[in-house]
Amino acid sequence: MDASLFDPVEYAKQCIREKVESSISENIMFATIDMKQLVLITNHSDSYLRQNFICTPEAKALSCSPTTKELWRYPEIRDCWLEFCDRNKRGK
């Protein structure tokens, strides 16, 4: 197998998408980022996740809801959430 064909970042994004889709119900998907679900998805504590979240105008713009103020710092996960939310908004 040609190692150049495997992109670990793309693979990680796909894994996150699949986990998000299977773990978060539709009614909260468009309302907020549920911390309990994020704890389950990431296997990190609530306090760890909150220490690694930010609250900025950019976070509000990228969130699915105008009232959601928390956004994951890591750009790959943030971008994956944005793509996931955009794709699901278009599907409605």
Phi and psi in degrees as GROMACS dihedral restraints (atoms count N, CA, C in turn):
[ dihedral_restraints ]
;  ai    aj    ak    al  type     phi  dphi    fc
    3     4     5     6     1   -76.2    20    10
    4     5     6     7     1   117.1    20    10
    6     7     8     9     1   -63.1    20    10
    7     8     9    10     1   -24.7    20    10
    9    10    11    12     1   -70.8    20    10
   10    11    12    13     1   -13.9    20    10
   12    13    14    15     1   -81.0    20    10
   13    14    15    16     1   -19.6    20    10
   15    16    17    18     1   -92.7    20    10
   16    17    18    19     1   119.6    20    10
   18    19    20    21     1  -110.8    20    10
   19    20    21    22     1   105.0    20    10
   21    22    23    24     1   -62.6    20    10
   22    23    24    25     1   -31.9    20    10
   24    25    26    27     1   -67.5    20    10
   25    26    27    28     1   -44.6    20    10
   27    28    29    30     1   -64.8    20    10
   28    29    30    31     1   -39.0    20    10
   30    31    32    33     1   -63.0    20    10
   31    32    33    34     1   -43.5    20    10
   33    34    35    36     1   -62.7    20    10
   34    35    36    37     1   -42.5    20    10
   36    37    38    39     1   -60.4    20    10
   37    38    39    40     1   -43.0    20    10
   39    40    41    42     1   -63.6    20    10
   40    41    42    43     1   -41.6    20    10
   42    43    44    45     1   -61.7    20    10
   43    44    45    46     1   -42.2    20    10
   45    46    47    48     1   -64.0    20    10
   46    47    48    49     1   -45.4    20    10
   48    49    50    51     1   -56.6    20    10
   49    50    51    52     1   -48.4    20    10
   51    52    53    54     1   -63.0    20    10
   52    53    54    55     1   -41.2    20    10
   54    55    56    57     1   -66.8    20    10
   55    56    57    58     1   -42.0    20    10
   57    58    59    60     1   -62.3    20    10
   58    59    60    61     1   -47.9    20    10
   60    61    62    63     1   -60.7    20    10
   61    62    63    64     1   -37.9    20    10
   63    64    65    66     1   -83.3    20    10
   64    65    66    67     1   -19.2    20    10
   66    67    68    69     1  -103.3    20    10
   67    68    69    70     1   -21.0    20    10
   69    70    71    72     1  -114.9    20    10
   70    71    72    73     1   125.5    20    10
   72    73    74    75     1   -71.9    20    10
   73    74    75    76     1   155.2    20    10
   75    76    77    78     1   -61.6    20    10
   76    77    78    79     1   -34.3    20    10
   78    79    80    81     1   -67.4    20    10
   79    80    81    82     1   -26.6    20    10
   81    82    83    84     1   -97.4    20    10
   82    83    84    85     1   -15.6    20    10
   84    85    86    87     1   -58.2    20    10
   85    86    87    88     1   -36.2    20    10
   87    88    89    90     1  -100.7    20    10
   88    89    90    91     1     3.8    20    10
   90    91    92    93     1  -109.2    20    10
   91    92    93    94     1   -43.7    20    10
   93    94    95    96     1  -163.8    20    10
   94    95    96    97     1   169.9    20    10
   96    97    98    99     1   -95.6    20    10
   97    98    99   100     1   109.0    20    10
   99   100   101   102     1   -76.1    20    10
  100   101   102   103     1   117.2    20    10
  102   103   104   105     1   -63.8    20    10
  103   104   105   106     1   -37.4    20    10
  105   106   107   108     1   -62.4    20    10
  106   107   108   109     1   -41.4    20    10
  108   109   110   111     1   -66.8    20    10
  109   110   111   112     1   -40.0    20    10
  111   112   113   114     1   -64.0    20    10
  112   113   114   115     1   -36.9    20    10
  114   115   116   117     1   -61.1    20    10
  115   116   117   118     1   -44.1    20    10
  117   118   119   120     1   -66.1    20    10
  118   119   120   121     1   -43.1    20    10
  120   121   122   123     1   -65.9    20    10
  121   122   123   124     1   -42.8    20    10
  123   124   125   126     1   -95.3    20    10
  124   125   126   127     1   -15.0    20    10
  126   127   128   129     1    61.5    20    10
  127   128   129   130     1    30.1    20    10
  129   130   131   132     1  -115.8    20    10
  130   131   132   133     1   156.0    20    10
  132   133   134   135     1   -71.3    20    10
  133   134   135   136     1   159.7    20    10
  135   136   137   138     1   -58.5    20    10
  136   137   138   139     1   -44.2    20    10
  138   139   140   141     1   -64.6    20    10
  139   140   141   142     1   -39.4    20    10
  141   142   143   144     1   -62.6    20    10
  142   143   144   145     1   -45.4    20    10
  144   145   146   147     1   -62.9    20    10
  145   146   147   148     1   -43.4    20    10
  147   148   149   150     1   -64.9    20    10
  148   149   150   151     1   -33.7    20    10
  150   151   152   153     1   -68.7    20    10
  151   152   153   154     1   -22.5    20    10
  153   154   155   156     1  -105.0    20    10
  154   155   156   157     1    12.3    20    10
  156   157   158   159     1  -102.7    20    10
  157   158   159   160     1   158.0    20    10
  159   160   161   162     1  -128.8    20    10
  160   161   162   163     1   161.0    20    10
  162   163   164   165     1  -129.6    20    10
  163   164   165   166     1   104.1    20    10
  165   166   167   168     1  -142.4    20    10
  166   167   168   169     1   167.7    20    10
  168   169   170   171     1   -57.7    20    10
  169   170   171   172     1   -35.2    20    10
  171   172   173   174     1   -61.8    20    10
  172   173   174   175     1   -40.6    20    10
  174   175   176   177     1   -61.9    20    10
  175   176   177   178     1   -42.8    20    10
  177   178   179   180     1   -63.2    20    10
  178   179   180   181     1   -39.7    20    10
  180   181   182   183     1   -66.1    20    10
  181   182   183   184     1   -34.0    20    10
  183   184   185   186     1   -86.5    20    10
  184   185   186   187     1   -15.9    20    10
  186   187   188   189     1   -77.1    20    10
  187   188   189   190     1   161.4    20    10
  189   190   191   192     1   -75.9    20    10
  190   191   192   193     1   -19.2    20    10
  192   193   194   195     1  -129.7    20    10
  193   194   195   196     1   141.0    20    10
  195   196   197   198     1   -64.6    20    10
  196   197   198   199     1   -17.7    20    10
  198   199   200   201     1   -90.4    20    10
  199   200   201   202     1    -9.5    20    10
  201   202   203   204     1   -77.2    20    10
  202   203   204   205     1   125.2    20    10
  204   205   206   207     1  -115.6    20    10
  205   206   207   208     1    -2.4    20    10
  207   208   209   210     1  -107.3    20    10
  208   209   210   211     1   140.2    20    10
  210   211   212   213     1  -145.3    20    10
  211   212   213   214     1   132.5    20    10
  213   214   215   216     1   -58.8    20    10
  214   215   216   217     1   136.2    20    10
  216   217   218   219     1   -68.1    20    10
  217   218   219   220     1   -38.4    20    10
  219   220   221   222     1   -67.4    20    10
  220   221   222   223     1   121.8    20    10
  222   223   224   225     1   -61.6    20    10
  223   224   225   226     1   -33.5    20    10
  225   226   227   228     1   -64.8    20    10
  226   227   228   229     1   -42.1    20    10
  228   229   230   231     1   -73.2    20    10
  229   230   231   232     1   -39.8    20    10
  231   232   233   234     1   -58.8    20    10
  232   233   234   235     1   -47.4    20    10
  234   235   236   237     1   -64.9    20    10
  235   236   237   238     1   -37.1    20    10
  237   238   239   240     1   -64.5    20    10
  238   239   240   241     1   -43.8    20    10
  240   241   242   243     1   -60.3    20    10
  241   242   243   244     1   -44.4    20    10
  243   244   245   246     1   -60.9    20    10
  244   245   246   247     1   -47.5    20    10
  246   247   248   249     1   -62.1    20    10
  247   248   249   250     1   -42.5    20    10
  249   250   251   252     1   -62.1    20    10
  250   251   252   253     1   -45.8    20    10
  252   253   254   255     1   -64.8    20    10
  253   254   255   256     1   -44.3    20    10
  255   256   257   258     1   -61.1    20    10
  256   257   258   259     1   -44.5    20    10
  258   259   260   261     1   -63.1    20    10
  259   260   261   262     1   -40.7    20    10
  261   262   263   264     1   -75.1    20    10
  262   263   264   265     1   -30.5    20    10
  264   265   266   267     1   -65.9    20    10
  265   266   267   268     1   -40.8    20    10
  267   268   269   270     1   -67.5    20    10
  268   269   270   271     1   -29.7    20    10
  270   271   272   273     1   -75.7    20    10
  271   272   273   274     1   -13.6    20    10
